[in-house]
Amino acid sequence: MTTTKKTVPAATAATDAIDDPVSRFEGSLTELEAIVAKMERGDLPLEESLSLFERGMGLTKVCRTSLETAELRVRNLLDADDSAAPAIR
């Protein structure tokens, strides 16, 4: 009996990085900073400014959600550490 080894496509690895809250936050923040820089120049047509603003608002939501997820992870780690620590009397 021969076993076949399953290979993971490169696209899956990229998706895993996107699913990681830290990577998602950093990518969104980088894009948001680029949008702000473009808009601060003040030379964009109104329609493009509105489109970038809308994208920026979406990125802000992604960043906020990623930070909330990270905060929850930290809280869970601290709670687990507290419950594992022996009680001092």
Backbone hydrogen bonds, N-H to C=O, Kabsch-Sander energy under -0.5 kcal/mol:
donor,donor_aa,acceptor,acceptor_aa,energy
6,K,4,T,-0.5
12,T,9,P,-0.9
13,A,9,P,-1.2
14,A,10,A,-2.0
15,T,11,A,-2.2
16,D,12,T,-2.5
17,A,13,A,-1.8
18,I,14,A,-1.8
19,D,15,T,-2.2
20,D,16,D,-1.0
24,R,20,D,-2.8
25,F,21,P,-2.5
26,E,22,V,-2.7
27,G,23,S,-2.7
28,S,24,R,-2.3
29,L,25,F,-2.9
30,T,26,E,-2.2
31,E,27,G,-2.2
32,L,28,S,-2.6
33,E,29,L,-2.5
34,A,30,T,-1.8
35,I,31,E,-2.1
36,V,32,L,-2.5
37,A,33,E,-2.2
38,K,34,A,-2.1
39,M,35,I,-2.6
40,E,36,V,-2.4
41,R,37,A,-1.0
41,R,38,K,-0.5
42,G,38,K,-0.6
42,G,39,M,-0.9
49,S,45,P,-2.5
50,L,46,L,-2.6
51,S,47,E,-2.1
52,L,48,E,-2.7
53,F,49,S,-2.5
54,E,50,L,-2.4
55,R,51,S,-2.2
56,G,52,L,-2.7
57,M,53,F,-2.2
58,G,54,E,-1.8
59,L,55,R,-2.4
60,T,56,G,-2.3
61,K,57,M,-1.7
62,V,58,G,-2.0
63,C,59,L,-2.7
64,R,60,T,-2.5
65,T,61,K,-2.6
66,S,62,V,-2.5
67,L,63,C,-2.5
68,E,64,R,-2.3
69,T,65,T,-2.2
70,A,66,S,-2.3
71,E,67,L,-2.6
72,L,68,E,-2.1
73,R,69,T,-2.2
74,V,70,A,-2.3
75,R,71,E,-2.5
76,N,72,L,-2.7
77,L,73,R,-2.3
78,L,74,V,-2.6
79,D,75,R,-2.7
80,A,76,N,-2.4
81,D,77,L,-2.3
82,D,78,L,-2.5
83,S,79,D,-2.1
84,A,80,A,-1.4
85,A,81,D,-1.3
